[in-house]
Amino acid sequence: MNRSPASSAPLKIGVLISGSGTNLQAIIDAIEQENLAAEVVMVLSSRPDAYGLKRAADAGIPTVSLNRDVYADRAVADAAIVTTFKQAGAEYLIMAGYMRIIGPIVLNEYPNRVLNVHPALLPAFPGAHAIDDAWQAGVKVTGVTVHFANALYDQGPIIAQRAVPIHEDDTREALEARIHEVEHELYPWVIARLAAGDISIDPEGKVHIAHA
C-alpha cells in the first residue's frame, strides 16, 4: 500500500468532489506552493454544476462530471469512476466533499488508496451532518479526521486527526469555518506524507506515519 520513500516522482492523485471544492483548492494551492509533491491528474464531480469543476479548470486539471442517471446504478457509477481514474493514471483517490458512497468496485481497485476527510473526530459524529451533530450535542471539542475509506461508512483506518475547540461564544457558522480551515491544512499535509512514502498500515489495520 505505502509508496516507496525512494520515489521522487510527484504522487498522481484523482480528486472526487460534489460541491464548491474548497479542499480541492487547498490541495491545488499546496502543490503550487511546493508544499505537496503531487499532481492532480483528474477531478471527478458527482454534480455537473459543482463549482469545484471551475477551480480544476482554472488550474488546468482535466475534469469529468457524472449525472444523476449514472448514479441510478451504483455499479455503473463505480465502474465509470475506476475507468476515469485508471486512464488518468491516478495512484490514490482523494474524496474532497464527495457526497456519494464509494462502492466495492472502486475500493477493490484502490485498496487502502482512497482517502476521505471528515469534519469531526471519528468515531464520534459519523455521517453527513457531523458539524451539526457536534454542535447540538454541546461537546467542547470536535475536529477533523483524515482516514482511508473502506466498506464501512466513516469507519476506515484513521490516518490523522486534529482537534477544534468549541468556544462558549461560538456560533455554528464560526465553528464550521474553523473546521474547514483545519481541513485545508491537515488534508494536504496527509497527502504530502503519502507522497513521501511515510504512511503505512500494519496487519492489524493501524496506520503509522514516519517522520510525523
N, C-alpha and C positions, 0 to 999 in steps of 0.2 A: 504493500500500500504506500509506504513512505517513499518520497522522492530521494534520489541519491544526493547526499551532500556535495558530491563532486560535480554535480551538474551546474554548468554556468549559463545554460540557455534560459531565457525567460519562461516561466511557467505559463502554459497555454490554458486559459480558463474560458468557460462559457458561462454567461450570466442569465438567470431567469428572473423576469420581472412581471409585475401586473399593474403597476401604477406609476407614481412620479419618478421613481428611480433615484432617490437621494443616496442610497447605499451604493448603487452603481456609480454615481458621480464621485463619491468618496474614493472608490477603487480607481476610477479614471484619474482623479487628482493625485492619488498616491503614486501611481505609475508615472505620471508626468513630472512629479517632483522627485523622481528616482528614489522613492522610499519603498517601492514594491517592484521586485524583478519579475513582472508578469506581463502577459499580453492578453487582452480580451479579444478573443477570436470571433465571438458571436454573441449577440444578445437576442434572446427569445422572449417574447411577451405573450401572455395569455389573453391580452386585450389589444386590438388594433389601434385604439385611441390612447394608449398609455404614454404619458409624457416622457417616460424613460427612453422610449424609442428615439425621440428627438435628441436627448442627451447623447445617445450612442451615435446617431448620425452626425452630430456636431463634432464628435471625436473621431469620425472616420471609421467607425466599427460597423461591420455588417449586421443586419437585423432580420429577424423573421417574426411574424405575428401569427398566432393561431386563433381562429374564431370559435364561437360557441358551438358550432356544428361539429368541429373536430373533437371537442371535449365531450360530446354526447356519448362517445365510445372511448372509455379510458385507455383501452389497449391501443387503439388507433393513435390517440394523442401521445402516449408514451413512445410508441414506435416512431412517430414523427420527431419527437424530442431527441431520441437516440440518433436517428439518421442525421438530423441537422447538426448536432454537436460532433458526431464522429466525422462527418465530412469536413467540418471546420477544423478538426484536429484538437479539440478540447481535451485536456488531460483531467481536469476537475470541473465540476459544475457548482456554481455559486448561486444559491437562491437568495435573492435580494428583494424582499417584498413580493414574493411569488405566492399567490393566493390559491394555488391548486395543490392537491396531494400528488406527490411523486409516487408512481406505482412500481411494481416489481420489475418490469421490463427495464426501466431506467436504472434502478438500484442494482440489478444483476449485472448490467453492462458497466456500471461505475461503482463497484463495491468499495465502500469507505472513501468515496471520491465525490460525494455530494454533500455540500455544506449548507447550513441554514443559520440565520441569525434570529434570535427570539427576544422580545422586549420584556424579559423577566428572568429571574434566577431559577431556572429549571432545577429540580422538578416542580417547583412552585409555579402556579398560574400558567399551565399549558393552554394551548388553544389560541383562537383568533382574537380574543378580547383580553389579552394579558394585562395591558395597561389599565383598562377599566376595572378588571377584577382585582388587581392590587390596590388601586385607588379606593374602591368600595370596601375592601377588606380592612382598611385602616392600618396596614402594616407600615413600619417606619423605614424599611429598606426594601427596595426592589432592585432591578438591574438589567443586565444584558447577558445573554448566553450565546456562544457560537458552538455549534455541535454538528457532528456528522448525522445526516438523515438516514433513517432505516425504515423498516416496515411499520414500526410503532410510532405514531404521530407524536412529535416533540419528545421522544424518549431515546434518541440515538446518543452515542458516546459524546460526552461533553468535552470540548477542546479547551475553552477558556470562558471565564465569567468575570464581570466587573460590576460592583455594587453601585447603585444610585440611591442616595438617601432621599426620603420624602420629608420635607420640612413642614413645620407647623403652619406656616403661612402660604404653603404651596397652593397653586391652582392645578387642576387636571391638565390644562394646556402647558403650564410651565414644566410640569413633570414629564410630559411627553416630549417636549423639546429637549430636555436634558438627557432623556433616554436615547433619543436619536443622535445627539452629539456623541454619546459614548459608543453607539453602534458604528458611527462613522470613523471612530478611532480604532476600535477593537477589531472590526472585521478586516480592514486592510492589514493590520498587524498580524492576525492569524494567517491570512493568505501569504504574507511575506515569510512567515515561519514555514509554511508548506513549501514555498519556492526554494527556501534554503535547505530543505530536507531535514528540518528539525523536529517534525511531528511523526510519531509512530503510535501504533496501537498494540498492546500486548495481548497474549492469548485470552486473557480474562475480559478483554474489551475496554480496558482503561487506556486513556490517551496520555502520552508522555511528550513533553516539549523540551528539547535540548536548548541550552543557551537562552533560556527564557529570562 
